[in-house]
Amino acid sequence: MMFTIFRLGILIVFLVVLIRLKLNLALALIITSVCAGILFRVKLLVLIKTFPLTLIQATTLEFLFIIYLVLLLGSLMELSGNLRKIINSMEGLFGDYRIGVAIMPALIGLLPMPAGAMLSAPIVKQAGIKANLSPDKMTYINFWFRHLWEYFWPLYPAILISAGIFNVSVREIMIAQFPLSLFAITVGLFFIFRLPRISNDPSTTNINHLWQILYNLWPIILVILLVLILKFRMSLAMTIGGFAALLFSGMNIKQIPLVFKKAFSISTLGVIYSVFLFKNIVEISGSLKMMPGISSGPFILKMLIIFFAPFIVGFLTGVNSAFAGIGFPVIAPLIVHSGANLSYIPLAYIICLIYI
C-alpha cells in the first residue's frame, strides 16, 4: 500500500514540475497519464485504447459540453456589453463606496473568465483612490471578493470536475460547499467595514440600477434556478441558459459565429479531457483499489491522504482546475467507498483554495 502511495506521490510531483516549467496544463496531464500507465504497468494496448475511449465517454462529453457552454455564456455577455452594463449600474447603485468596491469584483467573479482580475482591478482602483486606500488593500479587495464563489459556484471548472470525479450531482456539491462561500463573505465584510467611510452624494444612489443589474444577469440567474430549484442537470440548465441568452441578446446575426468561435478554447477543453484521461488510467492501473482499505485503518492516515494530495497540488500550482483534476482522483476511493461522503469534499476543497 505504501509503495502505491509513494508512486502516486511521484506522479503528482512530476506533474507539478511540468506545470512549473510552464508546460500547458492539458499537455502536462496527458504526459503524466502516460507515465502513470507505465509506472503501474498498464498494458500498452489498454493504455492506447484509453485515449479515444475517454473522449467518447458519456461523463467526459457531458463535462466538455458544460465547460464550452460556460465559455459561450461568458463570451456572449462580454461581446453583447452586458458585463459592462452591470459594472456601470453597480457604480450608481451604492452610496457607500465600501459596498460597491466589494460587490463589483464579486459580480465579475460570477462569470469565470481569463484575465477577469484585469477587468475588475481598474474599477476597484478608481474607488480605492477616492478613499485613499493603499495598493495592498485594493489588491486584497479585488482578489478576495472576485474569488468568493469558487467554493460552490457551478460555472467554475473545479466544481464541475469534482462532481464528475466523485460521481455526485453538481447540485449536491453546491449545497455542501455553499457555507464555505458564506464564511468567505463574512470574512471579507469584516475587512471592508473596517475601512474608513467617506461621504457620498445621496443623489448618486439610484435603485433603478438594481433592476439593470438583475436584468443583465438574468442568464446566470436562470441557470442557478434551474439547477438548485428545479433540479435540472447542469448540462441541460446551461443549454437553456446559454441559448436563451443568445436568442435575446439582440446581437447582429453576423456576430453570432464570433461568439461560438471565441468560446472555443482548446486549452480549457483540453484540461477537462486530460483530467478524465488521468482519472481513467489511474483507475485502470488498479493502483487505487487498496485505497478504500485505508478507511478501516487509522483515522489520521485517511485524513492525511485526503488533505495531502489536493493540498500539495493547490499549494504548488495555484491552478483551480489542477487540484481537483489531479488530487481528487487519488482521494476519490476514500470518499466514495460506501457512498460519497460530502463532508470530506469541502474539507479537501478549502485546504486547496487557501493557496490559490
C-alpha beads as a LAMMPS data file, in Angstrom:
LAMMPS data file: protein, C-alpha beads

356 atoms
355 bonds

1 atom types
1 bond types

-500.0 500.0 xlo xhi
-500.0 500.0 ylo yhi
-500.0 500.0 zlo zhi

Masses

1 110.0

Atoms # bond

1 1 1 0.000 0.000 0.000
2 1 1 2.721 2.464 0.971
3 1 1 4.574 1.717 -2.275
4 1 1 1.427 2.597 -4.228
5 1 1 1.050 5.867 -2.324
6 1 1 4.720 6.585 -2.966
7 1 1 4.298 6.089 -6.718
8 1 1 1.198 8.293 -6.750
9 1 1 3.260 10.915 -4.926
10 1 1 5.934 10.684 -7.615
11 1 1 3.300 11.293 -10.304
12 1 1 1.954 14.359 -8.522
13 1 1 5.435 15.806 -8.027
14 1 1 6.289 15.090 -11.681
15 1 1 3.138 16.850 -12.836
16 1 1 3.836 19.851 -10.618
17 1 1 7.347 20.075 -12.103
18 1 1 5.895 20.097 -15.634
19 1 1 3.479 22.871 -14.673
20 1 1 6.285 24.844 -13.043
21 1 1 8.184 24.551 -16.326
22 1 1 5.265 26.444 -17.893
23 1 1 4.026 23.440 -19.848
24 1 1 0.375 23.660 -20.862
25 1 1 -1.719 22.039 -18.111
26 1 1 -3.609 19.756 -20.515
27 1 1 -0.386 18.520 -22.124
28 1 1 1.248 18.098 -18.705
29 1 1 -1.683 15.954 -17.567
30 1 1 -1.569 13.812 -20.698
31 1 1 2.176 13.192 -20.247
32 1 1 1.625 12.344 -16.576
33 1 1 -1.218 9.998 -17.521
34 1 1 1.097 8.088 -19.838
35 1 1 3.735 7.962 -17.091
36 1 1 1.087 6.627 -14.697
37 1 1 0.297 3.831 -17.144
38 1 1 3.982 2.949 -17.436
39 1 1 4.660 3.226 -13.697
40 1 1 1.732 0.956 -12.831
41 1 1 2.464 -1.437 -15.707
42 1 1 -0.710 -0.942 -17.711
43 1 1 -0.632 -2.954 -20.949
44 1 1 0.356 -0.814 -23.921
45 1 1 -2.760 -1.662 -25.955
46 1 1 -5.030 -0.836 -22.993
47 1 1 -3.176 2.432 -22.460
48 1 1 -3.580 3.428 -26.111
49 1 1 -7.278 2.499 -26.166
50 1 1 -7.942 4.649 -23.099
51 1 1 -7.295 7.839 -25.099
52 1 1 -10.221 7.506 -27.563
53 1 1 -12.442 5.735 -25.019
54 1 1 -12.085 8.672 -22.618
55 1 1 -13.076 11.092 -25.371
56 1 1 -16.312 9.267 -26.158
57 1 1 -17.134 8.512 -22.520
58 1 1 -20.515 9.976 -21.546
59 1 1 -19.126 11.779 -18.478
60 1 1 -16.288 13.358 -20.446
61 1 1 -18.581 14.510 -23.248
62 1 1 -21.087 15.965 -20.802
63 1 1 -18.477 17.994 -18.944
64 1 1 -16.784 19.149 -22.154
65 1 1 -20.189 20.362 -23.303
66 1 1 -20.875 22.143 -19.988
67 1 1 -17.499 23.916 -19.979
68 1 1 -17.985 25.021 -23.577
69 1 1 -21.399 26.474 -22.699
70 1 1 -19.861 28.300 -19.713
71 1 1 -17.277 29.831 -22.048
72 1 1 -20.039 30.610 -24.543
73 1 1 -22.088 32.441 -21.920
74 1 1 -19.025 34.423 -20.856
75 1 1 -18.215 35.418 -24.421
76 1 1 -21.823 36.365 -25.080
77 1 1 -22.074 38.618 -22.023
78 1 1 -18.765 40.250 -22.863
79 1 1 -19.428 40.859 -26.577
80 1 1 -23.032 41.963 -26.038
81 1 1 -21.907 44.541 -23.486
82 1 1 -23.975 43.058 -20.631
83 1 1 -20.952 42.780 -18.376
84 1 1 -20.019 46.416 -18.824
85 1 1 -23.643 47.463 -18.203
86 1 1 -23.624 45.538 -14.928
87 1 1 -20.441 47.291 -13.820
88 1 1 -21.796 50.722 -14.762
89 1 1 -25.016 50.047 -12.863
90 1 1 -23.059 48.992 -9.793
91 1 1 -21.288 52.343 -9.737
92 1 1 -24.631 54.140 -9.480
93 1 1 -26.356 51.801 -7.012
94 1 1 -24.490 52.268 -3.734
95 1 1 -23.884 55.427 -1.771
96 1 1 -21.244 53.681 0.358
97 1 1 -18.135 53.040 -1.735
98 1 1 -17.153 50.147 0.550
99 1 1 -20.137 48.075 -0.543
100 1 1 -19.702 48.937 -4.195
101 1 1 -15.973 48.219 -4.229
102 1 1 -16.650 44.730 -2.830
103 1 1 -19.662 43.838 -4.959
104 1 1 -18.157 44.862 -8.301
105 1 1 -15.359 42.236 -8.303
106 1 1 -17.801 39.754 -6.743
107 1 1 -20.186 40.221 -9.655
108 1 1 -17.391 39.759 -12.167
109 1 1 -16.402 36.611 -10.269
110 1 1 -19.806 35.104 -11.009
111 1 1 -18.596 34.612 -14.559
112 1 1 -15.152 32.987 -14.566
113 1 1 -13.055 34.269 -17.420
114 1 1 -9.410 34.586 -18.400
115 1 1 -7.880 37.808 -17.039
116 1 1 -11.016 38.548 -15.017
117 1 1 -8.841 40.267 -12.429
118 1 1 -7.758 42.765 -15.076
119 1 1 -11.400 43.692 -15.654
120 1 1 -12.254 44.322 -12.008
121 1 1 -8.930 45.837 -10.910
122 1 1 -9.419 49.264 -12.582
123 1 1 -12.869 49.572 -11.002
124 1 1 -11.543 48.780 -7.526
125 1 1 -8.582 51.092 -8.095
126 1 1 -10.800 54.013 -9.101
127 1 1 -12.905 53.699 -5.940
128 1 1 -9.841 52.961 -3.806
129 1 1 -8.013 56.114 -4.884
130 1 1 -11.020 58.236 -3.930
131 1 1 -10.966 56.650 -0.466
132 1 1 -7.163 56.911 -0.214
133 1 1 -6.732 53.131 0.134
134 1 1 -3.255 51.627 -0.078
135 1 1 -2.388 49.415 -3.104
136 1 1 -2.187 46.294 -0.926
137 1 1 -5.719 46.853 0.394
138 1 1 -7.068 47.388 -3.127
139 1 1 -5.333 44.193 -4.274
140 1 1 -6.835 42.262 -1.368
141 1 1 -10.354 43.536 -2.122
142 1 1 -10.077 42.685 -5.817
143 1 1 -8.709 39.187 -5.187
144 1 1 -10.833 38.187 -2.214
145 1 1 -14.227 39.271 -3.473
146 1 1 -13.699 38.013 -7.021
147 1 1 -12.998 34.527 -5.647
148 1 1 -15.889 34.283 -3.167
149 1 1 -17.821 31.880 -5.358
150 1 1 -15.155 29.288 -6.192
151 1 1 -16.331 27.083 -3.333
152 1 1 -19.764 26.320 -4.788
153 1 1 -20.482 28.315 -7.981
154 1 1 -21.230 25.794 -10.780
155 1 1 -19.570 27.855 -13.515
156 1 1 -16.138 27.170 -12.028
157 1 1 -14.459 24.161 -13.675
158 1 1 -13.223 22.707 -10.361
159 1 1 -16.819 22.327 -9.127
160 1 1 -17.813 20.504 -12.301
161 1 1 -14.690 18.337 -12.230
162 1 1 -15.348 17.465 -8.579
163 1 1 -18.912 16.385 -9.357
164 1 1 -17.685 14.155 -12.172
165 1 1 -14.865 12.561 -10.191
166 1 1 -16.888 11.921 -7.016
167 1 1 -19.930 10.834 -9.044
168 1 1 -22.349 13.227 -7.361
169 1 1 -24.609 15.880 -8.845
170 1 1 -23.470 19.465 -9.251
171 1 1 -26.418 20.460 -7.059
172 1 1 -25.139 18.286 -4.184
173 1 1 -21.683 19.831 -4.424
174 1 1 -23.187 23.318 -4.452
175 1 1 -25.313 22.716 -1.348
176 1 1 -22.477 21.042 0.555
177 1 1 -19.982 23.826 -0.159
178 1 1 -22.211 26.899 -0.045
179 1 1 -21.374 27.516 3.658
180 1 1 -17.737 27.998 2.645
181 1 1 -18.707 30.948 0.456
182 1 1 -20.825 32.371 3.286
183 1 1 -17.787 32.195 5.550
184 1 1 -15.621 33.887 2.910
185 1 1 -18.214 36.669 2.518
186 1 1 -18.303 37.193 6.301
187 1 1 -14.506 37.476 6.483
188 1 1 -14.468 39.886 3.546
189 1 1 -17.164 42.113 5.011
190 1 1 -15.343 42.199 8.342
191 1 1 -12.375 43.683 6.493
192 1 1 -14.443 46.012 4.296
193 1 1 -16.345 47.664 7.134
194 1 1 -13.115 48.422 8.952
195 1 1 -12.139 50.714 6.082
196 1 1 -12.788 54.444 6.537
197 1 1 -16.162 55.636 5.308
198 1 1 -16.347 58.715 3.116
199 1 1 -19.360 60.922 2.497
200 1 1 -21.136 60.253 -0.776
201 1 1 -23.729 62.341 -2.533
202 1 1 -27.068 60.574 -1.908
203 1 1 -28.242 61.636 -5.352
204 1 1 -25.731 59.234 -6.897
205 1 1 -27.644 56.289 -5.419
206 1 1 -30.365 55.118 -7.769
207 1 1 -32.397 51.991 -7.027
208 1 1 -33.208 51.683 -10.731
209 1 1 -29.664 50.453 -11.191
210 1 1 -30.595 47.309 -9.233
211 1 1 -33.125 46.387 -11.916
212 1 1 -30.476 46.927 -14.586
213 1 1 -28.065 44.606 -12.769
214 1 1 -30.643 41.827 -12.393
215 1 1 -31.808 42.315 -15.984
216 1 1 -28.305 41.879 -17.378
217 1 1 -27.531 38.967 -15.042
218 1 1 -30.682 37.016 -15.927
219 1 1 -28.949 34.225 -17.924
220 1 1 -26.770 33.317 -14.926
221 1 1 -29.698 33.618 -12.503
222 1 1 -31.748 31.354 -14.786
223 1 1 -29.059 28.646 -14.765
224 1 1 -28.805 28.700 -10.970
225 1 1 -32.598 28.497 -10.533
226 1 1 -32.831 25.581 -12.947
227 1 1 -30.087 23.668 -11.100
228 1 1 -30.987 24.454 -7.490
229 1 1 -34.775 24.784 -7.566
230 1 1 -35.913 22.637 -10.485
231 1 1 -33.010 20.169 -10.079
232 1 1 -32.068 20.179 -13.766
233 1 1 -28.799 18.568 -14.786
234 1 1 -26.117 21.193 -15.229
235 1 1 -25.741 20.362 -18.926
236 1 1 -29.449 20.971 -19.596
237 1 1 -29.556 24.134 -17.469
238 1 1 -26.521 25.581 -19.282
239 1 1 -28.044 24.704 -22.656
240 1 1 -31.270 26.521 -21.824
241 1 1 -29.498 29.487 -20.222
242 1 1 -26.852 29.837 -22.919
243 1 1 -29.114 29.670 -25.911
244 1 1 -31.826 31.796 -24.279
245 1 1 -29.174 34.452 -23.672
246 1 1 -28.071 34.158 -27.291
247 1 1 -31.656 34.414 -28.552
248 1 1 -32.439 37.559 -26.544
249 1 1 -29.019 39.190 -26.782
250 1 1 -30.067 41.493 -29.603
251 1 1 -26.729 40.868 -31.304
252 1 1 -26.305 41.188 -35.037
253 1 1 -26.586 37.786 -36.681
254 1 1 -23.111 38.301 -38.161
255 1 1 -21.656 38.467 -34.631
256 1 1 -23.046 35.093 -33.543
257 1 1 -20.346 32.955 -35.245
258 1 1 -17.761 35.114 -33.456
259 1 1 -19.365 34.247 -30.098
260 1 1 -19.135 30.497 -30.800
261 1 1 -15.569 30.864 -32.067
262 1 1 -14.435 32.944 -29.099
263 1 1 -15.956 30.409 -26.693
264 1 1 -13.987 27.504 -28.164
265 1 1 -10.821 27.283 -26.077
266 1 1 -8.827 24.171 -26.937
267 1 1 -6.651 24.808 -23.894
268 1 1 -9.565 24.884 -21.419
269 1 1 -11.434 21.979 -23.017
270 1 1 -8.166 20.045 -23.244
271 1 1 -7.767 20.290 -19.477
272 1 1 -11.193 18.705 -18.941
273 1 1 -10.373 15.835 -21.302
274 1 1 -6.939 15.262 -19.771
275 1 1 -8.366 15.246 -16.233
276 1 1 -10.700 12.374 -17.096
277 1 1 -7.905 10.641 -19.009
278 1 1 -5.690 10.792 -15.922
279 1 1 -8.534 9.514 -13.751
280 1 1 -9.284 6.611 -16.109
281 1 1 -5.660 5.485 -16.469
282 1 1 -5.085 5.591 -12.717
283 1 1 -8.281 3.558 -12.206
284 1 1 -7.364 1.037 -14.923
285 1 1 -3.941 0.556 -13.348
286 1 1 -5.625 -0.818 -10.230
287 1 1 -3.465 1.419 -8.061
288 1 1 -6.456 2.820 -6.219
289 1 1 -8.147 -0.469 -5.359
290 1 1 -6.444 -0.672 -1.994
291 1 1 -7.228 2.921 -1.045
292 1 1 -10.679 2.165 0.443
293 1 1 -8.941 -0.210 2.854
294 1 1 -7.406 2.834 4.493
295 1 1 -10.916 3.727 5.720
296 1 1 -10.741 0.848 8.182
297 1 1 -7.245 1.878 9.270
298 1 1 -6.145 4.787 11.454
299 1 1 -8.395 7.821 11.014
300 1 1 -5.396 10.155 10.946
301 1 1 -3.917 8.281 7.961
302 1 1 -7.142 8.703 5.995
303 1 1 -7.259 12.415 6.806
304 1 1 -3.624 12.915 5.834
305 1 1 -4.189 11.357 2.415
306 1 1 -7.441 13.271 1.812
307 1 1 -5.657 16.534 2.540
308 1 1 -2.186 15.828 1.222
309 1 1 -2.926 15.026 -2.426
310 1 1 -5.026 18.115 -3.295
311 1 1 -3.085 20.308 -0.826
312 1 1 0.294 19.819 -2.449
313 1 1 -1.117 20.419 -5.936
314 1 1 -3.021 23.530 -4.871
315 1 1 -0.023 24.875 -2.974
316 1 1 2.468 24.373 -5.792
317 1 1 0.378 25.133 -8.875
318 1 1 -2.207 27.693 -7.818
319 1 1 -4.472 26.385 -10.593
320 1 1 -8.170 25.936 -9.818
321 1 1 -8.677 23.011 -12.167
322 1 1 -5.407 21.335 -11.226
323 1 1 -6.032 20.442 -7.580
324 1 1 -9.428 18.937 -8.402
325 1 1 -8.297 17.169 -11.554
326 1 1 -5.074 15.761 -10.098
327 1 1 -5.643 15.378 -6.383
328 1 1 -9.270 14.307 -6.264
329 1 1 -8.948 11.107 -8.372
330 1 1 -6.413 9.916 -5.783
331 1 1 -8.674 10.520 -2.785
332 1 1 -11.970 9.630 -4.509
333 1 1 -11.886 5.938 -3.451
334 1 1 -11.633 7.027 0.193
335 1 1 -14.608 9.372 -0.086
336 1 1 -16.976 7.342 -2.301
337 1 1 -16.136 3.881 -0.942
338 1 1 -19.533 3.484 0.723
339 1 1 -21.386 6.368 -0.895
340 1 1 -19.998 9.857 -1.359
341 1 1 -19.272 11.498 1.993
342 1 1 -19.906 15.138 1.173
343 1 1 -18.472 16.278 4.484
344 1 1 -14.967 15.380 3.295
345 1 1 -15.172 17.103 -0.089
346 1 1 -15.480 20.667 1.303
347 1 1 -12.613 19.960 3.711
348 1 1 -10.329 18.893 0.881
349 1 1 -11.566 21.765 -1.285
350 1 1 -10.988 24.557 1.191
351 1 1 -7.467 23.488 2.084
352 1 1 -6.539 23.909 -1.600
353 1 1 -8.246 27.248 -2.237
354 1 1 -6.350 28.829 0.662
355 1 1 -3.334 28.824 -1.650
356 1 1 -4.997 29.791 -4.926

Bonds

1 1 1 2
2 1 2 3
3 1 3 4
4 1 4 5
5 1 5 6
6 1 6 7
7 1 7 8
8 1 8 9
9 1 9 10
10 1 10 11
11 1 11 12
12 1 12 13
13 1 13 14
14 1 14 15
15 1 15 16
16 1 16 17
17 1 17 18
18 1 18 19
19 1 19 20
20 1 20 21
21 1 21 22
22 1 22 23
23 1 23 24
24 1 24 25
25 1 25 26
26 1 26 27
27 1 27 28
28 1 28 29
29 1 29 30
30 1 30 31
31 1 31 32
32 1 32 33
33 1 33 34
34 1 34 35
35 1 35 36
36 1 36 37
37 1 37 38
38 1 38 39
39 1 39 40
40 1 40 41
41 1 41 42
42 1 42 43
43 1 43 44
44 1 44 45
45 1 45 46
46 1 46 47
47 1 47 48
48 1 48 49
49 1 49 50
50 1 50 51
51 1 51 52
52 1 52 53
53 1 53 54
54 1 54 55
55 1 55 56
56 1 56 57
57 1 57 58
58 1 58 59
59 1 59 60
60 1 60 61
61 1 61 62
62 1 62 63
63 1 63 64
64 1 64 65
65 1 65 66
66 1 66 67
67 1 67 68
68 1 68 69
69 1 69 70
70 1 70 71
71 1 71 72
72 1 72 73
73 1 73 74
74 1 74 75
75 1 75 76
76 1 76 77
77 1 77 78
78 1 78 79
79 1 79 80
80 1 80 81
81 1 81 82
82 1 82 83
83 1 83 84
84 1 84 85
85 1 85 86
86 1 86 87
87 1 87 88
88 1 88 89
89 1 89 90
90 1 90 91
91 1 91 92
92 1 92 93
93 1 93 94
94 1 94 95
95 1 95 96
96 1 96 97
97 1 97 98
98 1 98 99
99 1 99 100
100 1 100 101
101 1 101 102
102 1 102 103
103 1 103 104
104 1 104 105
105 1 105 106
106 1 106 107
107 1 107 108
108 1 108 109
109 1 109 110
110 1 110 111
111 1 111 112
112 1 112 113
113 1 113 114
114 1 114 115
115 1 115 116
116 1 116 117
117 1 117 118
118 1 118 119
119 1 119 120
120 1 120 121
121 1 121 122
122 1 122 123
123 1 123 124
124 1 124 125
125 1 125 126
126 1 126 127
127 1 127 128
128 1 128 129
129 1 129 130
130 1 130 131
131 1 131 132
132 1 132 133
133 1 133 134
134 1 134 135
135 1 135 136
136 1 136 137
137 1 137 138
138 1 138 139
139 1 139 140
140 1 140 141
141 1 141 142
142 1 142 143
143 1 143 144
144 1 144 145
145 1 145 146
146 1 146 147
147 1 147 148
148 1 148 149
149 1 149 150
150 1 150 151
151 1 151 152
152 1 152 153
153 1 153 154
154 1 154 155
155 1 155 156
156 1 156 157
157 1 157 158
158 1 158 159
159 1 159 160
160 1 160 161
161 1 161 162
162 1 162 163
163 1 163 164
164 1 164 165
165 1 165 166
166 1 166 167
167 1 167 168
168 1 168 169
169 1 169 170
170 1 170 171
171 1 171 172
172 1 172 173
173 1 173 174
174 1 174 175
175 1 175 176
176 1 176 177
177 1 177 178
178 1 178 179
179 1 179 180
180 1 180 181
181 1 181 182
182 1 182 183
183 1 183 184
184 1 184 185
185 1 185 186
186 1 186 187
187 1 187 188
188 1 188 189
189 1 189 190
190 1 190 191
191 1 191 192
192 1 192 193
193 1 193 194
194 1 194 195
195 1 195 196
196 1 196 197
197 1 197 198
198 1 198 199
199 1 199 200
200 1 200 201
201 1 201 202
202 1 202 203
203 1 203 204
204 1 204 205
205 1 205 206
206 1 206 207
207 1 207 208
208 1 208 209
209 1 209 210
210 1 210 211
211 1 211 212
212 1 212 213
213 1 213 214
214 1 214 215
215 1 215 216
216 1 216 217
217 1 217 218
218 1 218 219
219 1 219 220
220 1 220 221
221 1 221 222
222 1 222 223
223 1 223 224
224 1 224 225
225 1 225 226
226 1 226 227
227 1 227 228
228 1 228 229
229 1 229 230
230 1 230 231
231 1 231 232
232 1 232 233
233 1 233 234
234 1 234 235
235 1 235 236
236 1 236 237
237 1 237 238
238 1 238 239
239 1 239 240
240 1 240 241
241 1 241 242
242 1 242 243
243 1 243 244
244 1 244 245
245 1 245 246
246 1 246 247
247 1 247 248
248 1 248 249
249 1 249 250
250 1 250 251
251 1 251 252
252 1 252 253
253 1 253 254
254 1 254 255
255 1 255 256
256 1 256 257
257 1 257 258
258 1 258 259
259 1 259 260
260 1 260 261
261 1 261 262
262 1 262 263
263 1 263 264
264 1 264 265
265 1 265 266
266 1 266 267
267 1 267 268
268 1 268 269
269 1 269 270
270 1 270 271
271 1 271 272
272 1 272 273
273 1 273 274
274 1 274 275
275 1 275 276
276 1 276 277
277 1 277 278
278 1 278 279
279 1 279 280
280 1 280 281
281 1 281 282
282 1 282 283
283 1 283 284
284 1 284 285
285 1 285 286
286 1 286 287
287 1 287 288
288 1 288 289
289 1 289 290
290 1 290 291
291 1 291 292
292 1 292 293
293 1 293 294
294 1 294 295
295 1 295 296
296 1 296 297
297 1 297 298
298 1 298 299
299 1 299 300
300 1 300 301
301 1 301 302
302 1 302 303
303 1 303 304
304 1 304 305
305 1 305 306
306 1 306 307
307 1 307 308
308 1 308 309
309 1 309 310
310 1 310 311
311 1 311 312
312 1 312 313
313 1 313 314
314 1 314 315
315 1 315 316
316 1 316 317
317 1 317 318
318 1 318 319
319 1 319 320
320 1 320 321
321 1 321 322
322 1 322 323
323 1 323 324
324 1 324 325
325 1 325 326
326 1 326 327
327 1 327 328
328 1 328 329
329 1 329 330
330 1 330 331
331 1 331 332
332 1 332 333
333 1 333 334
334 1 334 335
335 1 335 336
336 1 336 337
337 1 337 338
338 1 338 339
339 1 339 340
340 1 340 341
341 1 341 342
342 1 342 343
343 1 343 344
344 1 344 345
345 1 345 346
346 1 346 347
347 1 347 348
348 1 348 349
349 1 349 350
350 1 350 351
351 1 351 352
352 1 352 353
353 1 353 354
354 1 354 355
355 1 355 356
